[in-house]
Amino acid sequence: MTDRASHDHCTNKFIELANELRQEGFDPQLVSAALMAASGIYVTYVTAGNDGGLQPSGVDKVVMMYRRNLEHIQERKKAENQARGN
């Protein structure tokens, strides 16, 4: 599996879980906030281990990474909408 395919697979698994939680009656904003919190916890673990934490510069790097990712997602969505004629 390519890196892109692996990334898409993992992304889709998180979306499936989010949709399951929504179907269980959880508010979508709560689910979104929980996914964001889980991501923050996990990126801290990946970067600093179980007992570590991010320095302010590390937080800034993660924030920029999230920003770039969100901007990329929005550009893709815009392109998909334009391709459909929306």
C-alpha positions in Angstrom: 0.0 0.0 0.0 1.3 3.4 -0.9 1.8 6.1 1.7 -1.1 8.0 0.2 -3.4 4.9 0.3 -2.3 4.2 3.9 -3.1 7.9 4.8 -6.5 7.7 3.1 -7.3 4.4 4.8 -6.4 5.8 8.3 -8.4 9.0 7.6 -11.4 7.0 6.5 -11.3 4.9 9.7 -11.4 8.0 11.8 -14.3 9.4 9.8 -16.1 6.0 10.2 -15.7 6.2 14.0 -16.9 9.8 14.1 -20.0 8.8 12.1 -20.6 5.9 14.4 -20.4 8.3 17.4 -22.8 10.7 15.7 -25.2 7.8 15.0 -25.1 7.0 18.7 -26.5 10.4 19.4 -23.4 12.4 20.2 -23.4 16.0 18.9 -21.2 16.4 15.8 -19.4 19.4 17.3 -18.5 17.3 20.4 -17.3 14.4 18.2 -15.2 16.9 16.2 -13.7 18.4 19.4 -13.0 14.9 20.7 -11.2 13.9 17.5 -9.1 17.1 17.7 -8.3 16.4 21.3 -7.3 12.8 20.5 -5.1 14.1 17.6 -3.4 16.6 19.9 -2.7 13.9 22.5 -1.4 11.5 19.9 0.9 14.1 18.2 2.3 14.9 21.6 2.9 11.2 22.2 4.6 10.7 18.8 6.7 13.8 19.3 7.6 13.7 23.0 6.7 10.2 24.2 4.3 9.2 27.0 6.0 11.3 29.7 7.0 14.4 27.6 5.2 17.4 26.4 5.6 20.0 23.6 7.6 23.1 24.0 5.9 26.3 22.8 7.9 26.0 19.5 6.6 22.5 19.1 3.0 23.6 19.7 3.6 26.3 17.0 4.8 23.6 14.6 1.8 21.4 15.2 -0.6 24.4 14.8 1.0 25.2 11.4 0.8 21.6 10.4 -2.9 21.5 11.2 -3.4 24.8 9.4 -1.7 23.6 6.2 -3.7 20.3 6.3 -7.0 22.2 6.7 -6.1 24.6 3.9 -5.2 21.6 1.7 -8.5 19.9 2.5 -10.5 23.1 1.7 -8.7 23.5 -1.7 -9.5 19.9 -2.5 -13.1 20.4 -1.6 -13.3 23.5 -3.7 -11.8 21.7 -6.7 -14.2 18.8 -6.2 -17.2 21.2 -6.1 -16.0 23.0 -9.2 -15.6 19.7 -11.0 -19.2 18.9 -10.2 -20.3 22.3 -11.4 -21.3 23.5 -7.9 
